[in-house]
């Protein structure tokens, strides 16, 4: 049987009826058409390509022999269409349709010019179905390739998320009654929020929260540079007590500008001196402003400095504040604001201030407590850095 045939005229020992004879005369020269006997079809069926095909089965002996095979053929070859031609009895027609046959070629057409139009319509339908089948296969291959690419991206991002997690502090820091802890909720696998804190002397803690503009991989890569810079500053500050917070912020800014990232960074960098009860901090365009709670009141730590990564020569000035023996400092990324209820920014700021005043400040469950009065879901990374000092600590 021809390898490129996808229209098979199946004949038995009965003479061809006018319809079959017409098909044989008109189409057997077409390389896609093959006239075969039932025996030849039975022998070669399992070797036929499974592309869309039409079986034109002659009524009578050929149909009788083919009917028991219909179910097996259609199971192996879902795109196969079976058409019946020639004089057929009611019982044979019922059996043909009952076993999955598609259509009966009307015998009346054999004596008119209508047969040509009928057969052409069948061929046109077949071509459309074959084209759709090819398009489905192409689309399936493209979807499979896209799925494989997406899986690779997801695996890469999962690895990146693991690396990012390793860059952040593993556990809370406890020093002389001060507890420093954090929580980050990425909107995607990777986050543009960065938090780091470390003791630089027996009585001083350096902390940093930064929010990189944008989302995804690009923002996450900037946090790697931020981590490198802050780790270096921790070592420098530990060795040089005169190194100011403003100068530290300027060094981070210079590194970001030299790296030529297409991102800017808002940042809060500070040092808490537990021996002298002082806070020295610098804010590079960060919003919402940090909230300091002490002596029963909330103080908004405003600062109007330029975000990092925009102007290499920018100098940053630090602010120094006195701290009460017991205090609570909450620093959050702007993703927290986006999750709060309310349309007006002032309303959201008031919500944060009320929350800071009434909450314990303990980072475990803090975002859940905050968003109990907010909408579910976040469009941006949400992060919080909590620094809480309680009375009764060992001086």
Secondary structure, 3 states (H helix, E strand, C coil): CCCCCCEEEEECCCCCCHHHHHHHHHHCCCCCEEEEEHHHHHHHHHHCCCCCEEEEEECCHHHHHHHCCHHHHHHHCCCEEEEEECCCCHHHHHHHHHCCCCEECCHHHHHCCHHHHHHHHHHHHHHHHHHHHHHHHHHHHHHHHHHHHHHHHHHHHHHHHHHHHHHCCCCCEEECCEEEEEEEECCCCCCCEEEEEEEEECCEEEEEEEEECCCHHHHHHHHHHHHHHHHHHHHHHHHCCCCCHHHHHHHHHHHHHHHCCCCCEEEEEEEEECCCCEEEEEEECCCCCEEEEECCEEEEECCCECCECCCCCCCCCCEEEECCCCEEEEEECHHHHHHECCCCHHHHHHHHHHHHHHCCCCCCCHHHHHHHHECCCCCCCEEEEEEEECCCCCC
